Amino acid sequence: MNILIVAATPQEVVTTKQYLAEKKYQRKDCSVHILITGVGLTNTTYSLTKYLSKTKPDLVIQAGIGGSFHPFYPPGSVYIINEEIFGDLGVEEGSEFKDVFDLGLAENSFPYADKWLVNPNATILNKIKLKQVRGVSINEITTNAGRIHQLMEKYNVIVESMEGAAFHYVCLQENIPFVQLRAVSNFVGERDKSRWLIKEAIENLNQELILAIRPLLCY
């Protein structure tokens, strides 16, 4: 089993990296590699596509933090994102946001399913005992109350990130099994950083990431 772990920043997977080093996981028939893409959709698309052009892992796992739109999904909690969408690819008309599908500028065909980038690997997702939710990816962290309302009303999303949709898009196009793990660090729109739980989110993210890959490793 060859696994690739993808993260935007080294800090998000530092504990998992230490765990893997201690287990001496690099073997001929079993390996885990970590790819740090940089923050954002463009960096993720380029870095992951470049990596996959040379190596085809059996499974790719993206691990990162993000914001929650809903009070029932608080900071510190961790989820599987099973459906992703690009949340700022379109045009703002008055108080309404129209995406490229609304505008007829994109075909609603593979890798999209009714606008969404859906993870088809239900068997893999269901083995990880985490709640599965929808995610939206944007290039700029959402702070405006009106924009937050737009995203919630239009897409009924739970978690916001800056990389998830790019990750889904590339893995679907390359036909490689994938999982996106996302830990909530803050509520979307909350600008008081003292109320963010980044440390706790990263700790919980790595705990769940290790639990997810442990049964797959060849000890």
C-alpha positions as CSV (number, residue, x, y, z in Angstrom):
1,M,0.0,0.0,0.0
2,N,1.5,3.3,-1.1
3,I,-0.2,6.4,0.5
4,L,0.3,10.0,-0.2
5,I,-0.6,12.6,2.5
6,V,-1.3,16.1,1.2
7,A,-1.3,19.2,3.3
8,A,-1.2,22.9,2.6
9,T,1.4,23.6,5.4
10,P,3.9,21.5,7.3
11,Q,2.3,22.4,10.6
12,E,-1.0,20.7,9.8
13,V,0.7,17.2,9.6
14,V,3.7,17.5,11.8
15,T,2.5,15.0,14.4
16,T,1.7,12.4,11.8
17,K,5.1,12.9,10.2
18,Q,6.8,12.3,13.6
19,Y,4.6,9.2,14.1
20,L,5.6,7.8,10.7
21,A,9.3,8.4,11.3
22,E,9.1,6.5,14.5
23,K,7.4,3.6,12.8
24,K,10.0,3.5,10.0
25,Y,7.2,3.1,7.6
26,Q,9.3,3.2,4.3
27,R,9.3,-0.3,2.9
28,K,9.4,-1.8,-0.5
29,D,5.8,-2.9,-0.5
30,C,4.5,-0.1,1.8
31,S,5.3,3.5,1.9
32,V,3.8,6.8,3.0
33,H,4.9,10.1,1.6
34,I,3.9,13.6,2.6
35,L,3.4,16.4,0.0
36,I,3.2,20.0,1.2
37,T,1.5,22.0,-1.5
38,G,1.3,25.5,-0.2
39,V,-1.9,27.4,0.6
40,G,-4.7,27.8,-1.9
41,L,-6.4,26.2,-4.9
42,T,-3.7,27.0,-7.4
43,N,-0.8,25.7,-5.3
44,T,-2.7,22.5,-4.6
45,T,-3.6,21.9,-8.2
46,Y,-0.1,22.4,-9.5
47,S,1.8,20.5,-6.7
48,L,-0.5,17.5,-6.7
49,T,-0.8,17.2,-10.5
50,K,3.0,17.4,-10.8
51,Y,3.5,14.7,-8.1
52,L,0.9,12.4,-9.7
53,S,2.4,12.8,-13.1
54,K,5.4,10.8,-11.8
55,T,3.9,8.6,-9.1
56,K,0.5,6.9,-8.7
57,P,-0.2,6.1,-5.1
58,D,-2.9,3.7,-4.0
59,L,-4.6,6.3,-1.8
60,V,-4.3,10.1,-1.4
61,I,-5.3,11.7,1.9
62,Q,-5.6,15.5,2.2
63,A,-5.4,16.7,5.8
64,G,-6.1,20.3,6.8
65,I,-8.0,22.8,8.9
66,G,-10.9,25.0,7.9
67,G,-13.8,27.1,9.1
68,S,-17.3,25.9,10.1
69,F,-20.5,27.6,8.9
70,H,-22.7,25.9,11.5
71,P,-22.7,26.0,15.4
72,F,-23.4,22.2,15.5
73,Y,-19.9,21.7,13.9
74,P,-17.7,23.5,16.4
75,P,-13.9,24.2,16.4
76,G,-11.9,21.2,17.3
77,S,-14.1,18.7,15.5
78,V,-12.9,16.7,12.5
79,Y,-14.9,15.5,9.4
80,I,-14.6,13.8,6.1
81,I,-15.5,16.1,3.2
82,N,-17.3,13.8,0.8
83,E,-18.5,16.6,-1.6
84,E,-16.7,19.7,-2.6
85,I,-17.5,22.8,-4.7
86,F,-15.6,25.9,-5.9
87,G,-17.4,28.7,-4.0
88,D,-16.0,31.8,-5.8
89,L,-15.8,30.8,-9.4
90,G,-18.5,33.0,-11.0
91,V,-19.9,36.5,-10.8
92,E,-21.6,38.7,-8.2
93,E,-24.8,40.2,-9.5
94,G,-26.4,42.5,-6.9
95,S,-26.9,40.4,-3.8
96,E,-26.8,37.1,-5.8
97,F,-23.8,34.9,-6.6
98,K,-24.0,32.9,-9.9
99,D,-21.4,30.2,-10.4
100,V,-20.0,29.1,-13.8
101,F,-22.7,26.4,-14.1
102,D,-25.5,29.0,-13.5
103,L,-23.9,31.2,-16.2
104,G,-23.6,28.3,-18.7
105,L,-19.8,28.7,-18.7
106,A,-19.0,25.1,-17.6
107,E,-20.4,21.7,-18.5
108,N,-22.0,19.8,-15.7
109,S,-20.2,16.6,-16.6
110,F,-17.3,14.6,-15.2
111,P,-15.6,15.3,-12.9
112,Y,-18.7,17.2,-11.7
113,A,-22.0,15.8,-10.6
114,D,-24.7,18.4,-10.4
115,K,-21.9,21.0,-9.8
116,W,-20.3,19.0,-7.0
117,L,-16.9,17.2,-6.9
118,V,-18.2,14.0,-5.2
119,N,-15.9,11.4,-3.7
120,P,-17.0,8.1,-5.2
121,N,-15.0,5.9,-2.8
122,A,-17.8,5.2,-0.4
123,T,-16.2,1.9,0.9
124,I,-13.0,3.8,1.9
125,L,-14.9,6.7,3.4
126,N,-17.2,4.5,5.5
127,K,-14.2,2.7,7.1
128,I,-13.2,6.0,8.7
129,K,-15.6,6.6,11.5
130,L,-16.1,10.3,11.0
131,K,-19.2,12.3,9.9
132,Q,-19.2,13.1,6.2
133,V,-20.1,16.7,5.3
134,R,-20.1,19.1,2.3
135,G,-17.2,21.5,1.8
136,V,-16.7,24.7,-0.2
137,S,-13.4,26.1,-1.3
138,I,-12.6,29.7,-1.8
139,N,-9.5,31.8,-2.6
140,E,-10.2,34.4,0.0
141,I,-11.3,33.5,3.6
142,T,-14.9,34.6,4.0
143,T,-15.5,37.4,6.5
144,N,-18.5,39.2,5.1
145,A,-21.9,38.3,6.6
146,G,-23.7,38.6,3.4
147,R,-21.3,36.4,1.6
148,I,-21.5,33.8,4.4
149,H,-25.2,33.8,4.0
150,Q,-24.9,33.3,0.2
151,L,-22.7,30.3,0.5
152,M,-24.9,28.7,3.2
153,E,-28.1,29.3,1.3
154,K,-26.8,28.4,-2.2
155,Y,-24.7,25.3,-1.4
156,N,-25.8,24.2,2.1
157,V,-22.1,23.6,3.1
158,I,-20.6,22.9,6.5
159,V,-16.9,23.5,6.1
160,E,-14.9,26.1,4.2
161,S,-11.3,25.6,3.1
162,M,-8.8,27.0,0.5
163,E,-7.7,23.7,-1.0
164,G,-10.4,21.0,-0.9
165,A,-12.1,21.4,-4.2
166,A,-8.7,21.5,-6.1
167,F,-7.8,18.2,-4.3
168,H,-11.0,16.5,-5.3
169,Y,-10.8,17.8,-8.8
170,V,-7.2,16.5,-9.4
171,C,-7.9,13.1,-7.8
172,L,-11.1,12.6,-9.8
173,Q,-9.3,13.5,-13.0
174,E,-6.4,11.1,-12.2
175,N,-8.8,8.3,-11.1
176,I,-7.0,7.9,-7.8
177,P,-8.8,6.9,-4.6
178,F,-8.8,9.8,-2.1
179,V,-10.0,11.1,1.3
180,Q,-10.2,14.6,2.5
181,L,-10.0,15.1,6.3
182,R,-10.8,18.6,7.6
183,A,-10.6,19.8,11.2
184,V,-12.5,22.9,12.2
185,S,-10.3,25.6,13.7
186,N,-12.9,28.5,13.8
187,F,-16.3,29.6,12.7
188,V,-16.4,31.3,9.3
189,G,-16.5,35.0,9.8
190,E,-15.0,35.0,13.3
191,R,-12.1,37.4,13.2
192,D,-11.2,37.3,16.9
193,K,-8.2,34.9,16.7
194,S,-8.3,34.3,20.5
195,R,-11.5,32.3,19.8
196,W,-9.9,30.1,17.2
197,L,-8.7,26.6,18.2
198,I,-6.0,26.1,15.7
199,K,-3.7,24.0,18.1
200,E,-6.6,21.8,19.1
201,A,-7.8,21.4,15.6
202,I,-4.4,20.3,14.4
203,E,-4.0,17.9,17.3
204,N,-7.4,16.3,16.6
205,L,-6.7,16.2,12.9
206,N,-3.5,14.3,13.3
207,Q,-5.1,11.9,15.7
208,E,-7.8,11.0,13.2
209,L,-5.3,10.9,10.4
210,I,-3.1,8.4,12.2
211,L,-6.2,6.3,13.0
212,A,-7.1,6.3,9.4
213,I,-3.7,5.2,8.0
214,R,-2.7,2.8,10.8
215,P,-4.7,-0.2,9.5
216,L,-3.2,0.4,6.0
217,L,0.5,0.4,7.1
218,C,2.6,-2.8,6.7
219,Y,4.3,-3.2,10.0
